[in-house]
Amino acid sequence: MADKIPANELRSKKEDFVIIDVRESDEIASGKIEGSVHMPLGLTIRNAKKKQIENLRSKKICTYCGTGYRGNIAADELNKEGFNAVTLDGGYSSWTS
């Protein structure tokens, strides 16, 4: 289980993180966190396993999805591959509330 970061804390530390939106393309129509990188969950996992995001290895990563479930999976998988990842507690819905 990946560590979670509350929305208010992420807002104040946003510049410290590479924020990855793991939702599917059609979900982004409802909005996204400004400056986040779109990389759907499956692609995030594949990219980590295939060493295609090595440029992020030295950075702190925060993943998010709609409600937190997929974001947690993404952060957990990234951590297993040696990245430093947390997930946005409650997902995008907590960011917009």
C-alpha positions in Angstrom: 0.0 0.0 0.0 1.5 3.3 -1.1 1.6 6.3 1.2 -1.1 8.9 0.6 -0.9 12.6 0.5 -3.9 14.8 1.3 -5.0 17.3 -1.4 -4.2 20.4 0.8 -0.7 19.1 1.4 -0.1 18.4 -2.3 -1.4 21.9 -3.2 1.3 23.4 -0.9 4.1 21.1 -2.2 3.0 20.7 -5.8 6.3 21.9 -7.2 8.1 19.1 -5.3 6.3 16.4 -7.3 5.9 15.0 -10.8 2.1 14.5 -10.8 0.9 11.6 -12.9 -2.8 11.3 -13.9 -3.5 7.5 -14.3 -7.1 7.9 -15.5 -8.2 7.0 -19.0 -8.4 9.7 -21.7 -12.2 10.1 -21.5 -12.0 10.8 -17.8 -9.8 13.9 -18.3 -12.6 15.8 -20.0 -13.9 16.6 -16.5 -10.6 18.3 -15.7 -7.2 17.5 -14.4 -4.6 18.8 -12.0 -2.7 21.6 -13.8 0.7 20.5 -14.8 0.0 16.8 -14.4 1.3 14.2 -16.9 -1.4 11.9 -18.4 -0.2 8.3 -18.3 -3.0 5.7 -17.9 -2.5 3.1 -15.2 -1.5 0.2 -17.5 1.0 2.4 -19.4 2.4 3.7 -16.1 3.1 0.1 -15.0 4.5 -0.9 -18.4 6.7 2.2 -18.6 8.2 1.5 -15.1 8.8 -2.2 -15.8 10.4 -1.5 -19.2 12.6 1.3 -17.8 11.0 3.9 -20.1 10.5 6.6 -17.3 14.0 6.4 -15.8 14.1 10.2 -16.0 11.6 10.2 -13.1 13.6 7.9 -10.9 15.2 10.7 -8.9 12.0 12.7 -8.5 9.1 12.4 -6.1 6.0 11.2 -7.9 2.4 11.6 -6.9 -0.2 9.5 -8.8 -3.9 10.1 -8.9 -7.1 8.8 -10.5 -10.8 9.6 -10.0 -11.3 8.3 -6.5 -7.9 6.9 -5.4 -8.0 3.2 -6.2 -6.0 3.2 -9.4 -3.7 5.9 -8.2 -2.8 3.7 -5.2 -2.1 0.8 -7.5 0.1 3.0 -9.7 2.1 4.4 -6.8 2.5 0.9 -5.3 3.8 -0.5 -8.6 6.1 2.4 -9.1 7.5 1.9 -5.6 8.1 -1.8 -6.3 10.2 -0.7 -9.3 12.3 1.6 -7.1 10.6 4.9 -7.6 9.6 7.3 -4.8 5.8 7.5 -5.2 2.8 8.5 -3.2 -0.8 8.8 -4.2 -3.4 11.6 -3.8 -5.7 10.6 -1.0 -9.2 10.4 -2.5 -8.1 11.0 -6.0 -9.2 13.9 -8.3 -12.5 14.1 -6.5 -10.6 15.2 -3.3 -8.7 17.8 -5.3 -11.8 19.5 -6.6 -13.9 19.4 -3.4 
